[in-house]
Amino acid sequence: MTIRIILADDHQIVRHGLRNLLELEPDLKVVAEADNGRDALQLVKELAPNIVIMDISMPGLNGIEATRQILSESPRVKVIALSMHSDSSYVLNMLKAGASGYLLKDCALEELVKAVRTVENRKTFLSPGISDIVIKDFIGGWGGAGGSAYSVLTPREREVLQLITEGKTTNQIADCLCVSVKTVEAHRKQVMNKLGIHSVAELTKYAIRQGLTSLET
């Protein structure tokens, strides 16, 4: 059986390299590529792949939110995070979103191929270093409470927050999300009130800490 894969990463050279390496395996086929989470979501709807290999730091809609939306609409699809981020906030929020695997971008090709086949068999695959993070945070009682964006904000508020921190205007956010300007303004006000943060600079720092955006997007 051929395992059909979508690659989601905002760097073309990374996608190109991954495609060439994965397709050396006779049972793996890359059916599409996306450079942001919103396009990845649409491609999953259109192509119904087996697996999405998902970067986290992408513009417009980050990999954590994209994963949550993909699995909400297409629960049979499996998502593997392939990220440069080993911070616990990224790892744990990605797993809470429903990802079945998490690898770092410096992993060997053999490890990624093994992850794809493991996840396709309905098992979880974590890089050794990532397993340590999950175990330590589980023992420490991590629950995503407190000031976590994933417990305080709604999914739409998190989308608006990411777009604000990427420098999008209210009109641009409204166009991107297909909502009215008044709705965006209401979401912006709710985000600031819930977080107790009232400047874009501080919102950006918060979003980076929470894994909603990064300095490189």
C-alpha angles and dihedrals in degrees: 000000000000116000108220114214137191117202117212115188131126093225113082094201090056092050092047093050093047092049093051093047098044094048090059083077111082095219098048125083127178105214099178146356132220130191096201140030096251093057090046089055092052093047091052089054091050101040106026096214125191094233140016117205101208133196114206105213104065130138124253096014119019123223095257094056092040090053092050092050095043093052092044090057100029108028094172092064116094122217126207117191114220106184145151088225120097095167112127093236091061095041098046096042091049091051091046088053087060107263113159095205142023126197134167120240092243091064121119120260089244090059093052092048090049090050092052093052093043093051092045086059089058095256131121123249124197129172111246093252091049091051089057091054092050094047094047093049092045091052090045091055100247109183106161090247129132112046099349113143088220093060100034104041132053119239091257091049089053090052091050091047092053092049092047091053090049089061099254117155122234090257092050091050091049091052092046094050096035093236134118125275089242090056092051091049090051091051092047090052091048092050093051093045094048093048097037088230120128107175130073091228092058092042088054093052090049093048091051092050090050095049094245093121139355139214091256098057 
